């Protein structure tokens, strides 16, 4: 089995300001992490963050993209524009976009396909709600989300990006999935990928997201099918993000 290098991505969500970002970037540059990292600021700060991380190994990612390539789509941002600003990555299908902006499994899959066509590496998010978990439907929901993606994207294409398993009930709640709970779903995800393309499945990073903190990262990342994390709240504090990255070594 190929060794998958750990990947830790910072999802800043709708946070930051030019001055706060400068301080974050200065801290990050003072102790650049040894694992692969991606920083995903809001669209408007992509250029600032790309410039601030220029001499580091860190990747730059956006948090969303438009399904269209260009034209009369007021307020939208195309994948090609993200590349133009220095991004290599893009988060697709985050549960906040699914819940608040009506992104269905089909839209998320189409956005992953669009990201790949634009030349971006997608971090595609899947995960169940608390109600779905308590109703015993975790597996069914996560597999339906994954199958929608696999109808439009090959496993090899996903291996160039990443999947992120983010149980919705663990996001921003301080309630993390136990390493065993997460590992169980990650293993199911990898098995499904392997059903389509075994070699690419073994190379695909499946990140865990949902209240990852410096104190719980190492145990989560030590699970065999957890290949890093997608970090929200804790990524806003540069030193916490660096501590999480250190746990991925
Ligand atoms: P959290 O968010 O780390 O704040 O729980 C994770 C995410 O939403 O990607």
Boltz pocket constraint, residues with backbone or C-beta under 6 A from the ligand:
constraints:
  - pocket:
      binder: B
      contacts: [[A, 11], [A, 166], [A, 170], [A, 171], [A, 172], [A, 173], [A, 174], [A, 209], [A, 210], [A, 211], [A, 212], [A, 230], [A, 231], [A, 232], [A, 233], [A, 234]]
      max_distance: 6.0
